[in-house]
Amino acid sequence: MRIDDDARLWITVLTPPLAWAAHLQTSYSLAPQACAWGSRSLLLVVSLVLLVATVFSSVLALRLWRERPPLIAHGAAGAPEEIEPAALSRARFMAAFGFASGCLFGLVIVGQTIPMFFLRLCD
């Protein structure tokens, strides 16, 4: 079963913020369990899995952006609808936005993971 391009575009737009929200929620909810175990490995596994999901989404968005033909107006006022369909412009924007948000939220997940290495586990 192949997912159509519109669904893949929405996946690339929605996956990074949802991965960040899941990372934030699971990190807070698993912190007492990690403290009880005396190991932060579970927190690091969650961070790694969600970071991989974000990176995968960014790579997919970049691939979808490159598959689209370049815009005719090149960021100017725009070309007429007959020459440059709005669906193409929208698809290129969603792919570029998916890539940018994937990079941003990937950095946020990394930023939230860094304190796990420097702070004591049960503080």
All heavy atoms as an XYZ file, in Angstrom:
940
protein
N       0.842     -1.179      0.000
C       0.000      0.000      0.000
C       0.885      1.240      0.000
O       1.768      1.377      0.823
C      -0.896     -0.019      1.232
C      -1.836      1.142      1.277
S      -2.998      1.016      2.630
C      -2.114      1.930      3.865
N       0.650      2.140     -0.923
C       1.433      3.366     -1.042
C       0.588      4.543     -0.562
O      -0.562      4.696     -0.946
C       1.855      3.576     -2.482
C       2.677      4.814     -2.682
C       3.469      4.719     -3.969
N       3.987      5.995     -4.358
C       5.080      6.551     -3.868
N       5.752      5.924     -2.929
N       5.513      7.703     -4.292
N       1.200      5.363      0.272
C       0.519      6.556      0.779
C       0.640      7.646     -0.273
O       1.706      7.850     -0.849
C       1.151      7.012      2.100
C       1.051      5.899      3.137
C       0.498      8.270      2.608
C       1.747      6.213      4.425
N      -0.453      8.350     -0.541
C      -0.398      9.406     -1.548
C       0.425     10.598     -1.042
O       0.749     10.706      0.135
C      -1.802      9.835     -1.970
C      -2.579     10.461     -0.836
O      -2.263     10.183      0.327
O      -3.515     11.241     -1.118
N       0.779     11.485     -1.958
C       1.666     12.602     -1.641
C       1.080     13.563     -0.618
O       1.809     14.095      0.213
C       2.037     13.367     -2.917
C       3.119     12.657     -3.707
O       3.747     11.730     -3.154
O       3.337     13.032     -4.866
N      -0.228     13.786     -0.676
C      -0.829     14.695      0.299
C      -0.679     14.168      1.718
O      -0.361     14.922      2.637
C      -2.307     14.923     -0.012
C      -2.515     15.759     -1.263
O      -1.572     16.500     -1.644
O      -3.602     15.673     -1.861
N      -0.895     12.887      1.898
C      -0.736     12.290      3.225
C       0.715     12.362      3.677
O       0.998     12.646      4.846
C      -1.227     10.850      3.218
N       1.653     12.115      2.762
C       3.069     12.204      3.135
C       3.451     13.634      3.500
O       4.249     13.846      4.409
C       3.952     11.683      1.998
C       3.818     10.193      1.814
C       4.860      9.607      0.933
N       4.892     10.238     -0.378
C       5.872     10.045     -1.261
N       6.871      9.275     -0.985
N       5.809     10.636     -2.421
N       2.894     14.620      2.815
C       3.173     16.011      3.166
C       2.657     16.334      4.560
O       3.342     16.981      5.355
C       2.556     16.957      2.133
C       3.291     17.050      0.804
C       2.438     17.784     -0.215
C       4.620     17.728      0.978
N       1.448     15.883      4.874
C       0.907     16.138      6.207
C       1.704     15.397      7.276
O       1.888     15.906      8.385
C      -0.569     15.766      6.274
C      -1.433     16.851      5.726
C      -2.135     16.836      4.555
C      -1.654     18.132      6.306
N      -2.776     18.034      4.380
C      -2.505     18.844      5.446
C      -1.214     18.758      7.471
C      -2.930     20.142      5.710
C      -1.649     20.052      7.736
C      -2.489     20.721      6.861
N       2.191     14.222      6.956
C       3.029     13.482      7.906
C       4.306     14.270      8.196
O       4.728     14.378      9.354
C       3.346     12.069      7.362
C       2.093     11.203      7.448
C       4.497     11.433      8.119
C       2.216      9.886      6.731
N       4.919     14.836      7.163
C       6.160     15.588      7.385
C       5.922     16.876      8.151
O       6.808     17.346      8.854
C       6.856     15.920      6.051
O       6.008     16.743      5.261
C       7.226     14.667      5.296
N       4.740     17.445      8.039
C       4.435     18.677      8.771
C       4.084     18.378     10.232
O       4.484     19.113     11.140
C       3.291     19.450      8.071
C       2.764     20.564      8.942
C       3.783     20.014      6.746
N       3.352     17.301     10.478
C       2.838     17.033     11.826
C       3.751     16.167     12.697
O       3.678     16.251     13.926
C       1.459     16.379     11.723
C       0.367     17.243     11.119
C      -0.918     16.452     10.989
C       0.158     18.497     11.943
N       4.593     15.342     12.102
C       5.425     14.436     12.895
C       6.399     15.157     13.824
O       6.490     14.796     15.000
C       6.175     13.454     11.979
O       5.217     12.664     11.281
C       7.091     12.548     12.763
N       7.166     16.163     13.374
C       8.137     16.779     14.291
C       7.536     17.408     15.544
O       8.019     17.120     16.652
C       8.854     17.812     13.409
C       8.705     17.296     12.031
C       7.360     16.644     11.997
N       6.474     18.232     15.456
C       5.948     18.771     16.717
C       5.310     17.701     17.598
O       5.393     17.783     18.829
C       4.932     19.828     16.289
C       4.651     19.566     14.875
C       5.820     18.850     14.304
N       4.701     16.693     16.983
C       4.136     15.612     17.789
C       5.229     14.788     18.459
O       5.061     14.337     19.604
C       3.231     14.730     16.932
C       1.941     15.371     16.447
C       1.175     14.426     15.523
C       1.075     15.787     17.619
N       6.347     14.584     17.760
C       7.473     13.867     18.372
C       8.039     14.659     19.536
O       8.385     14.089     20.578
C       8.553     13.599     17.321
N       8.144     15.966     19.378
C       8.637     16.793     20.485
C       7.682     16.736     21.674
O       8.117     16.595     22.823
C       8.828     18.232     20.036
C       8.996     19.157     21.186
C      10.091     19.267     21.993
C       8.031     20.072     21.688
N       9.863     20.211     22.958
C       8.604     20.718     22.797
C       6.743     20.420     21.308
C       7.925     21.683     23.517
C       6.075     21.375     22.030
C       6.671     21.996     23.123
N       6.383     16.844     21.423
C       5.410     16.791     22.510
C       5.450     15.431     23.206
O       5.381     15.348     24.443
C       4.006     17.075     21.976
N       5.584     14.372     22.431
C       5.693     13.034     23.028
C       6.982     12.905     23.840
O       6.989     12.294     24.910
C       5.645     11.969     21.933
N       8.072     13.494     23.338
C       9.334     13.450     24.075
C       9.212     14.187     25.402
O       9.666     13.693     26.443
C      10.456     14.062     23.234
C      11.775     14.038     23.909
N      12.283     15.127     24.582
C      12.682     13.053     24.038
C      13.454     14.811     25.086
N      13.718     13.557     24.769
N       8.623     15.345     25.373
C       8.460     16.125     26.592
C       7.594     15.379     27.607
O       7.954     15.270     28.785
C       7.840     17.480     26.249
C       7.766     18.511     27.356
C       9.166     18.935     27.766
C       6.975     19.718     26.890
N       6.492     14.835     27.158
C       5.572     14.143     28.057
C       6.192     12.868     28.623
O       6.108     12.612     29.821
C       4.272     13.820     27.325
C       3.215     13.204     28.197
C       2.749     14.143     29.293
O       2.696     15.348     29.099
N       2.411     13.592     30.438
N       6.812     12.067     27.776
C       7.381     10.808     28.263
C       8.599     11.045     29.147
O       8.826     10.285     30.084
C       7.745      9.867     27.102
O       8.617     10.534     26.200
C       6.514      9.390     26.376
N       9.382     12.076     28.858
C      10.534     12.361     29.710
C      10.092     12.726     31.120
O      10.684     12.257     32.107
C      11.377     13.501     29.125
O      11.946     13.110     27.910
N       9.064     13.541     31.226
C       8.558     13.906     32.555
C       7.893     12.722     33.247
O       8.042     12.537     34.453
C       7.576     15.074     32.463
C       8.246     16.406     32.411
C       8.109     17.233     31.308
C       9.034     16.860     33.466
C       8.727     18.463     31.248
C       9.658     18.093     33.422
C       9.497     18.886     32.313
O      10.109     20.106     32.263
N       7.155     11.928     32.516
C       6.429     10.834     33.161
C       7.334      9.647     33.511
O       7.029      8.904     34.439
C       5.275     10.368     32.279
O       5.753      9.850     31.071
N       8.442      9.467     32.786
C       9.343      8.354     33.072
C      10.483      8.727     34.025
O      11.242      7.851     34.428
C       9.935      7.797     31.772
C       8.959      7.101     30.845
C       9.661      6.684     29.566
C       8.326      5.908     31.522
N      10.601      9.991     34.374
C      11.686     10.406     35.271
C      11.625      9.710     36.629
O      12.667      9.240     37.123
C      11.686     11.922     35.430
N      10.462      9.583     37.286
C      10.447      8.851     38.561
C      10.833      7.375     38.417
O      11.513      6.820     39.273
C       8.994      8.987     39.042
C       8.453     10.164     38.330
C       9.167     10.218     37.027
N      10.416      6.760     37.321
C      10.784      5.368     37.077
C      12.296      5.236     36.855
O      12.915      4.306     37.361
C      10.023      4.829     35.865
C      10.224      3.368     35.613
C       9.592      2.523     36.698
O       8.590      2.910     37.302
N      10.163      1.371     36.957
N      12.877      6.154     36.117
C      14.326      6.120     35.889
C      15.082      6.339     37.200
O      16.128      5.734     37.434
C      14.718      7.178     34.864
N      14.553      7.195     38.054
C      15.168      7.425     39.357
C      15.103      6.161     40.208
O      16.066      5.806     40.890
C      14.488      8.596     40.061
S      15.148      8.951     41.688
N      13.961      5.479     40.178
C      13.812      4.247     40.953
C      14.756      3.156     40.456
O      15.306      2.387     41.250
C      12.368      3.771     40.900
N      14.963      3.091     39.156
C      15.869      2.093     38.590
C      17.329      2.493     38.748
O      18.215      1.658     38.666
C      15.578      1.885     37.110
C      14.345      1.118     36.816
C      13.536      0.478     37.697
C      13.780      0.917     35.532
N      12.491     -0.110     37.051
C      12.611      0.139     35.709
C      14.119      1.310     34.258
C      11.802     -0.266     34.663
C      13.315      0.926     33.207
C      12.166      0.153     33.408
N      17.569      3.782     38.893
C      18.947      4.268     38.973
C      19.650      4.287     37.632
O      20.877      4.298     37.558
N      18.882      4.328     36.558
C      19.455      4.318     35.206
C      18.653      5.251     34.310
O      17.418      5.262     34.350
C      19.421      2.898     34.640
O      19.801      2.910     33.284
N      19.350      5.991     33.488
C      18.671      6.894     32.565
C      18.574      6.310     31.162
O      18.246      6.999     30.209
C      19.374      8.253     32.543
C      20.828      8.220     32.250
C      21.464      9.596     32.174
N      21.387     10.371     33.366
C      22.323     10.481     34.299
N      23.444      9.813     34.166
N      22.170     11.237     35.348
N      18.837      5.020     31.036
C      18.830      4.398     29.710
C      17.452      4.444     29.057
O      17.354      4.632     27.842
C      19.332      2.957     29.789
O      18.499      2.197     30.639
N      16.387      4.277     29.830
C      15.039      4.345     29.263
C      14.754      5.728     28.684
O      14.196      5.855     27.593
C      14.002      3.986     30.329
C      12.551      3.959     29.875
C      12.355      2.901     28.804
C      11.637      3.699     31.055
N      15.169      6.771     29.389
C      14.979      8.136     28.895
C      15.776      8.371     27.616
O      15.302      9.039     26.688
C      15.387      9.147     29.961
C      14.565      9.135     31.252
C      15.205     10.052     32.282
C      13.142      9.525     30.974
N      16.974      7.823     27.562
C      17.802      8.002     26.365
C      17.241      7.234     25.175
O      17.310      7.716     24.036
C      19.241      7.578     26.659
C      19.962      8.430     27.692
C      21.344      7.862     27.989
C      20.061      9.870     27.246
N      16.661      6.075     25.428
C      16.049      5.301     24.337
C      14.849      6.055     23.766
O      14.676      6.140     22.539
C      15.642      3.892     24.822
C      14.735      3.198     23.831
C      16.877      3.055     25.083
N      14.033      6.631     24.641
C      12.883      7.418     24.184
C      13.358      8.605     23.352
O      12.816      8.894     22.279
C      12.028      7.880     25.388
C      11.025      8.937     24.970
C      11.331      6.701     26.019
N      14.395      9.282     23.838
C      14.936     10.422     23.088
C      15.449      9.996     21.730
O      15.202     10.667     20.722
C      16.064     11.077     23.881
O      15.583     11.622     25.067
N      16.156      8.887     21.677
C      16.723      8.416     20.420
C      15.634      8.018     19.430
O      15.698      8.376     18.253
C      17.665      7.239     20.673
C      18.373      6.691     19.454
C      19.331      7.738     18.884
C      19.117      5.423     19.797
N      14.608      7.312     19.897
C      13.529      6.871     19.003
C      12.796      8.075     18.418
O      12.534      8.131     17.205
C      12.560      5.941     19.764
C      11.268      5.736     18.990
C      13.228      4.613     20.045
N      12.494      9.053     19.248
C      11.757     10.222     18.752
C      12.632     11.122     17.891
O      12.145     11.752     16.949
C      11.144     10.979     19.913
C      10.018     10.186     20.609
C       9.587     10.860     21.882
C       8.850      9.985     19.673
N      13.928     11.167     18.173
C      14.835     11.919     17.305
C      14.942     11.260     15.937
O      14.952     11.942     14.908
C      16.213     12.046     17.958
C      17.240     12.853     17.190
C      16.789     14.311     17.073
C      18.584     12.781     17.876
N      14.997      9.946     15.898
C      15.037      9.236     14.615
C      13.754      9.478     13.829
O      13.791      9.679     12.603
C      15.288      7.723     14.846
C      14.999      6.914     13.598
C      16.710      7.493     15.313
N      12.607      9.495     14.511
C      11.342      9.788     13.816
C      11.359     11.190     13.218
O      10.898     11.404     12.094
C      10.172      9.641     14.783
N      11.920     12.151     13.950
C      11.992     13.525     13.456
C      12.949     13.635     12.275
O      12.645     14.306     11.284
C      12.429     14.461     14.591
O      11.522     14.300     15.681
C      12.427     15.899     14.155
N      14.087     12.979     12.363
C      15.055     13.007     11.257
C      14.471     12.325     10.022
O      14.617     12.821      8.897
C      16.389     12.359     11.696
C      17.293     12.118     10.511
C      17.078     13.221     12.732
N      13.802     11.205     10.218
C      13.171     10.524      9.095
C      12.133     11.421      8.426
O      12.047     11.489      7.200
C      12.520      9.226      9.571
C      11.771      8.508      8.496
C      12.443      7.811      7.504
C      10.385      8.540      8.454
C      11.758      7.153      6.502
C       9.685      7.894      7.464
C      10.367      7.198      6.479
N      11.360     12.132      9.227
C      10.367     13.054      8.683
C      11.033     14.181      7.900
O      10.541     14.579      6.841
C       9.528     13.628      9.820
O       8.675     14.619      9.345
N      12.154     14.692      8.390
C      12.869     15.758      7.686
C      13.431     15.266      6.355
O      13.371     15.978      5.351
C      14.010     16.285      8.549
O      13.519     16.885      9.696
N      13.971     14.074      6.347
C      14.516     13.511      5.101
C      13.394     13.285      4.092
O      13.547     13.577      2.900
C      15.290     12.211      5.395
C      15.642     11.474      4.130
C      16.537     12.523      6.198
N      12.259     12.794      4.558
C      11.112     12.612      3.666
C      10.641     13.947      3.109
O      10.335     14.063      1.918
C       9.971     11.913      4.411
C       8.686     11.709      3.624
C       8.921     10.807      2.425
C       7.614     11.134      4.527
N      10.595     14.972      3.945
C      10.167     16.297      3.484
C      11.142     16.844      2.442
O      10.721     17.425      1.437
C      10.063     17.259      4.663
N      12.427     16.672      2.666
C      13.413     17.145      1.691
C      13.261     16.400      0.375
O      13.332     17.003     -0.710
C      14.824     16.969      2.256
C      15.960     17.500      1.402
C      15.836     19.009      1.226
C      17.297     17.143      2.020
N      13.012     15.098      0.441
C      12.814     14.330     -0.783
C      11.563     14.776     -1.523
O      11.558     14.910     -2.754
C      12.734     12.844     -0.443
C      13.017     11.983     -1.645
C      13.011     10.526     -1.311
N      11.771     10.022     -1.875
C      10.928      9.240     -1.263
N      11.150      8.845     -0.048
N       9.839      8.835     -1.852
N      10.479     15.043     -0.784
C       9.254     15.519     -1.426
C       9.453     16.903     -2.030
O       8.888     17.211     -3.090
C       8.110     15.553     -0.404
C       7.555     14.209      0.029
C       6.583     14.386      1.180
C       6.902     13.501     -1.143
N      10.224     17.749     -1.385
C      10.490     19.086     -1.910
C      11.286     19.001     -3.207
O      11.024     19.744     -4.154
C      11.237     19.905     -0.873
C      11.488     21.306     -1.292
C      10.598     22.335     -1.339
C      12.734     21.854     -1.738
N      11.205     23.479     -1.777
C      12.519     23.210     -2.039
C      13.997     21.311     -1.918
C      13.530     24.026     -2.497
C      15.012     22.132     -2.373
C      14.766     23.485     -2.657
N      12.251     18.101     -3.244
C      13.080     17.967     -4.458
C      12.324     17.330     -5.612
O      12.682     17.539     -6.776
C      14.329     17.149     -4.153
C      15.324     17.917     -3.347
C      16.585     17.130     -3.170
N      17.571     17.926     -2.449
C      18.700     17.442     -2.003
N      19.006     16.168     -2.195
N      19.547     18.220     -1.364
N      11.298     16.543     -5.327
C      10.510     15.911     -6.385
C       9.638     16.910     -7.136
O       9.300     16.685     -8.292
C       9.608     14.822     -5.799
C      10.321     13.568     -5.413
C       9.381     12.550     -4.788
O       8.171     12.847     -4.648
O       9.862     11.472     -4.443
N       9.275     17.983     -6.495
C       8.405     18.981     -7.124
C       9.216     19.844     -8.085
O      10.349     20.208     -7.795
C       7.760     19.899     -6.078
C       7.011     19.202     -5.000
C       5.727     18.589     -5.572
N       4.869     18.027     -4.559
C       4.961     16.788     -4.084
N       5.920     16.004     -4.475
N       4.101     16.344     -3.200
N       8.628     20.222     -9.215
C       9.337     21.137    -10.112
C       9.473     22.512     -9.466
O       8.652     22.900     -8.639
C       8.453     21.190    -11.353
C       7.128     20.697    -10.927
C       7.338     19.804     -9.748
N      10.521     23.252     -9.820
C      10.701     24.578     -9.213
C       9.578     25.523     -9.617
O       8.975     25.391    -10.676
C      12.051     25.049     -9.751
C      12.303     24.221    -10.946
C      11.581     22.926    -10.758
N       9.327     26.478     -8.738
C       8.287     27.456     -9.004
C       8.741     28.426    -10.095
O       9.922     28.756    -10.204
C       7.943     28.224     -7.740
C       7.406     27.376     -6.590
C       7.186     28.237     -5.370
C       6.137     26.676     -6.991
N       7.793     28.912    -10.871
C       8.119     29.807    -11.977
C       8.431     31.203    -11.458
O       9.371     31.847    -11.890
C       6.957     29.836    -12.988
C       6.812     28.440    -13.601
C       7.181     30.870    -14.068
C       5.575     28.227    -14.390
N       7.666     31.685    -10.491
C       7.838     33.056    -10.005
C       9.041     33.185     -9.085
O       9.492     34.286     -8.807
C       6.588     33.516     -9.283
N       9.571     32.071     -8.580
C      10.750     32.069     -7.712
C      10.593     32.973     -6.502
O      11.473     33.745     -6.163
C      12.006     32.442     -8.490
C      12.274     31.510     -9.623
N      12.655     30.193     -9.436
C      12.183     31.680    -10.961
C      12.813     29.611    -10.611
N      12.530     30.484    -11.555
N       9.449     32.889     -5.855
C       9.237     33.641     -4.626
C       8.753     35.061     -4.828
O       8.586     35.799     -3.877
N       8.507     35.468     -6.062
C       8.005     36.824     -6.307
C       6.494     36.834     -6.091
O       5.971     36.049     -5.325
C       8.367     37.267     -7.720
N       5.804     37.698     -6.769
C       4.365     37.862     -6.563
C       3.580     36.625     -6.972
O       2.461     36.445     -6.554
C       3.872     39.063     -7.348
N       4.152     35.766     -7.770
C       3.458     34.550     -8.186
C       3.076     34.611     -9.642
O       2.909     35.672    -10.225
N       2.951     33.447    -10.209
C       2.560     33.342    -11.607
C       1.056     33.078    -11.677
O       0.443     32.699    -10.677
C       3.328     32.201    -12.270
N       0.452     33.271    -12.836
C      -0.979     32.979    -12.964
C      -1.273     31.505    -12.679
O      -0.408     30.642    -12.833
C      -1.281     33.313    -14.421
C      -0.181     34.197    -14.861
C       1.016     33.848    -14.038
N      -2.490     31.241    -12.260
C      -2.897     29.885    -11.882
C      -2.748     28.906    -13.052
O      -2.455     27.738    -12.837
C      -4.351     29.915    -11.401
C      -4.915     28.582    -11.008
C      -4.349     28.039     -9.706
O      -3.896     28.834     -8.866
O      -4.349     26.816     -9.537
N      -2.914     29.377    -14.280
C      -2.790     28.481    -15.435
C      -1.345     28.016    -15.619
O      -1.090     26.931    -16.104
C      -3.242     29.180    -16.724
C      -4.671     29.656    -16.718
C      -4.823     31.004    -16.012
O      -3.923     31.847    -16.079
O      -5.874     31.187    -15.375
N      -0.388     28.864    -15.257
C       1.020     28.534    -15.448
C       1.568     27.777    -14.232
O       2.291     26.802    -14.376
C       1.847     29.817    -15.686
C       1.357     30.505    -16.945
C       3.317     29.498    -15.777
C       1.978     31.860    -17.174
N       1.208     28.248    -13.048
C       1.731     27.654    -11.822
C       0.558     27.327    -10.898
O       0.034     28.208    -10.213
C       2.677     28.646    -11.153
C       3.355     28.115     -9.925
C       4.386     29.112     -9.445
O       5.452     29.164    -10.063
O       4.097     29.833     -8.491
N       0.129     26.083    -10.855
C      -1.030     25.734    -10.035
C      -0.766     25.966     -8.553
O       0.345     25.793     -8.060
C      -1.252     24.247    -10.323
C      -0.286     23.858    -11.357
C       0.670     24.964    -11.574
N      -1.811     26.357     -7.855
C      -1.685     26.615     -6.418
C      -1.345     25.346     -5.650
O      -0.660     25.400     -4.632
C      -2.982     27.225     -5.886
N      -1.797     24.204     -6.135
C      -1.495     22.940     -5.446
C       0.005     22.669     -5.446
O       0.550     22.163     -4.463
C      -2.245     21.795     -6.104
N       0.686     23.011     -6.542
C       2.132     22.823     -6.590
C       2.837     23.755     -5.612
O       3.743     23.338     -4.886
C       2.637     23.071     -8.019
C       4.155     23.028     -8.211
C       4.677     21.635     -7.907
C       4.513     23.445     -9.612
N       2.412     24.999     -5.565
C       3.006     25.956     -4.621
C       2.769     25.513     -3.188
O       3.661     25.582     -2.347
C       2.411     27.348     -4.824
O       2.664     27.818     -6.118
N       1.569     25.048     -2.905
C       1.237     24.594     -1.557
C       2.061     23.367     -1.180
O       2.558     23.259     -0.056
C      -0.251     24.269     -1.476
C      -0.742     23.960     -0.097
C      -2.246     23.702     -0.052
N      -3.034     24.597     -0.873
C      -3.655     24.242     -1.990
N      -3.599     23.006     -2.421
N      -4.360     25.117     -2.680
N       2.229     22.438     -2.107
C       3.000     21.225     -1.828
C       4.460     21.562     -1.560
O       5.077     21.002     -0.646
C       2.872     20.241     -2.990
N       5.022     22.484     -2.349
C       6.419     22.872     -2.113
C       6.568     23.583     -0.780
O       7.542     23.376     -0.055
C       6.924     23.765     -3.251
C       7.270     22.974     -4.495
C       7.920     23.837     -5.540
N       9.170     24.415     -5.114
C      10.369     23.852     -5.267
N      10.452     22.660     -5.805
N      11.464     24.464     -4.886
N       5.603     24.415     -0.419
C       5.657     25.103      0.867
C       5.561     24.111      2.015
O       6.310     24.198      2.989
C       4.546     26.142      0.974
C       4.476     26.777      2.328
C       5.379     27.764      2.688
C       3.543     26.365      3.258
C       5.341     28.343      3.943
C       3.496     26.940      4.514
C       4.395     27.926      4.860
N       4.627     23.163      1.917
C       4.472     22.184      2.997
C       5.722     21.330      3.144
O       6.130     21.011      4.260
C       3.253     21.298      2.743
C       1.938     21.980      2.985
S       0.530     20.912      2.652
C       0.640     19.777      4.027
N       6.344     20.961      2.037
C       7.562     20.166      2.114
C       8.700     20.968      2.743
O       9.441     20.460      3.596
C       7.957     19.672      0.728
N       8.838     22.230      2.346
C       9.886     23.072      2.929
C       9.622     23.320      4.411
O      10.545     23.291      5.237
C       9.975     24.403      2.175
N       8.360     23.545      4.768
C       8.014     23.755      6.164
C       8.239     22.488      6.983
O       8.702     22.543      8.125
C       6.561     24.209      6.280
C       6.143     24.477      7.698
C       6.535     25.642      8.321
C       5.387     23.557      8.395
C       6.163     25.896      9.630
C       5.004     23.801      9.701
C       5.398     24.969     10.321
N       7.912     21.330      6.414
C       8.156     20.060      7.099
C       9.633     19.839      7.359
O      10.029     19.373      8.434
N      10.478     20.190      6.391
C      11.920     20.048      6.581
C      12.421     21.005      7.663
O      13.178     20.609      8.548
C      12.657     20.308      5.266
C      14.144     20.264      5.410
C      14.797     19.064      5.589
C      14.891     21.431      5.373
C      16.178     19.022      5.738
C      16.261     21.399      5.517
C      16.911     20.186      5.698
N      11.982     22.254      7.600
C      12.434     23.245      8.585
C      11.955     22.893      9.992
O      12.727     22.979     10.961
C      11.949     24.636      8.190
N      10.701     22.486     10.121
C      10.217     22.137     11.456
C      10.865     20.853     11.960
O      11.094     20.702     13.163
C       8.692     22.010     11.467
O       8.269     20.869     10.774
N      11.190     19.939     11.065
C      11.910     18.735     11.476
C      13.285     19.061     12.034
O      13.702     18.501     13.051
N      13.972     19.980     11.367
C      15.290     20.401     11.873
C      15.155     21.115     13.217
O      15.927     20.854     14.153
C      15.975     21.320     10.864
S      16.442     20.486      9.341
N      14.182     22.002     13.321
C      13.979     22.748     14.564
C      13.625     21.826     15.722
O      14.262     21.870     16.781
C      12.889     23.802     14.383
C      12.477     24.522     15.673
C      13.574     25.480     16.104
C      11.174     25.224     15.492
N      12.636     20.983     15.547
C      12.208     20.123     16.645
C      13.228     19.024     16.932
O      13.312     18.544     18.065
C      10.823     19.544     16.371
C       9.725     20.547     16.557
C       9.048     21.069     15.475
C       9.394     20.990     17.820
C       8.038     22.000     15.643
C       8.391     21.928     18.009
C       7.712     22.432     16.919
N      14.010     18.630     15.935
C      15.115     17.713     16.210
C      16.139     18.346     17.131
O      16.630     17.714     18.073
N      16.452     19.614     16.886
C      17.372     20.324     17.782
C      16.777     20.512     19.171
O      17.494     20.445     20.181
C      17.741     21.681     17.182
C      18.694     21.646     16.004
C      18.857     23.045     15.413
C      20.036     21.080     16.414
N      15.469     20.727     19.251
C      14.820     20.869     20.554
C      14.899     19.552     21.329
O      15.186     19.543     22.534
C      13.358     21.341     20.387
C      12.601     21.252     21.697
C      13.327     22.757     19.858
N      14.680     18.435     20.660
C      14.784     17.132     21.326
C      16.207     16.890     21.801
O      16.433     16.422     22.924
C      14.285     16.005     20.393
C      12.772     16.114     20.202
C      14.651     14.634     20.942
C      12.196     15.176     19.168
N      17.187     17.223     20.969
C      18.590     17.095     21.397
C      18.857     18.009     22.589
O      19.506     17.617     23.558
C      19.549     17.407     20.227
C      20.979     17.558     20.698
C      19.457     16.315     19.170
N      18.328     19.230     22.542
C      18.517     20.167     23.650
C      17.885     19.683     24.941
O      18.402     19.939     26.028
N      16.769     18.975     24.839
C      16.147     18.427     26.033
C      16.868     17.185     26.541
O      16.745     16.834     27.706
C      14.685     18.067     25.763
C      13.787     19.255     25.610
C      12.368     18.847     25.274
O      12.116     17.735     24.831
N      11.436     19.754     25.475
N      17.619     16.524     25.683
C      18.329     15.315     26.070
C      19.665     15.630     26.731
O      20.111     14.883     27.613
C      18.541     14.417     24.837
O      17.267     14.175     24.232
C      19.170     13.095     25.208
N      20.313     16.712     26.351
C      21.635     17.050     26.876
C      21.669     17.132     28.405
O      22.592     16.594     29.021
C      22.154     18.345     26.218
C      22.520     18.074     24.765
C      23.356     18.910     26.967
C      22.869     19.298     23.971
N      20.690     17.740     29.082
C      20.761     17.781     30.545
C      20.736     16.404     31.207
O      21.195     16.268     32.335
C      19.528     18.593     30.948
C      19.237     19.436     29.773
C      19.616     18.603     28.588
N      20.239     15.401     30.542
C      20.236     14.051     31.122
C      21.650     13.549     31.393
O      21.847     12.705     32.258
C      19.506     13.069     30.190
C      18.039     13.287     30.075
S      17.342     12.062     28.970
C      15.864     12.883     28.444
N      22.606     14.048     30.639
C      23.991     13.606     30.816
C      24.698     14.371     31.938
O      25.657     13.861     32.510
C      24.779     13.790     29.512
C      24.323     12.881     28.418
C      23.580     13.365     27.352
C      24.614     11.527     28.448
C      23.156     12.542     26.339
C      24.191     10.683     27.442
C      23.468     11.193     26.377
N      24.254     15.564     32.243
C      24.985     16.415     33.184
C      24.337     16.503     34.565
O      25.024     16.778     35.549
C      25.149     17.822     32.613
C      25.968     17.840     31.370
C      25.389     18.082     30.137
C      27.336     17.616     31.416
C      26.143     18.083     28.982
C      28.096     17.618     30.261
C      27.502     17.845     29.055
N      23.046     16.332     34.654
C      22.347     16.456     35.932
C      22.209     15.088     36.595
O      22.128     14.061     35.926
C      20.975     17.083     35.727
C      20.969     18.476     35.101
C      19.535     18.927     34.882
C      21.715     19.456     35.969
N      22.169     15.116     37.914
C      21.948     13.864     38.634
C      20.529     13.386     38.381
O      19.611     14.192     38.210
C      22.215     14.073     40.121
C      23.692     14.249     40.403
C      23.930     14.368     41.858
N      23.385     15.668     42.279
C      23.397     16.105     43.514
N      23.887     15.343     44.470
N      22.908     17.273     43.824
N      20.359     12.093     38.404
C      19.097     11.496     37.975
C      17.934     11.806     38.905
O      16.832     12.086     38.454
C      19.282      9.982     37.855
C      18.202      9.200     37.140
C      18.008      9.751     35.737
C      18.567      7.751     37.095
N      18.128     11.804     40.188
C      17.003     11.921     41.127
C      16.817     13.338     41.681
O      16.120     13.526     42.682
C      17.189     10.932     42.267
S      17.097      9.226     41.706
N      17.423     14.341     41.085
C      17.248     15.717     41.571
C      16.124     16.420     40.870
O      15.792     16.234     39.783
C      18.529     16.530     41.382
C      19.577     16.127     42.408
O      19.211     15.475     43.401
O      20.740     16.461     42.198
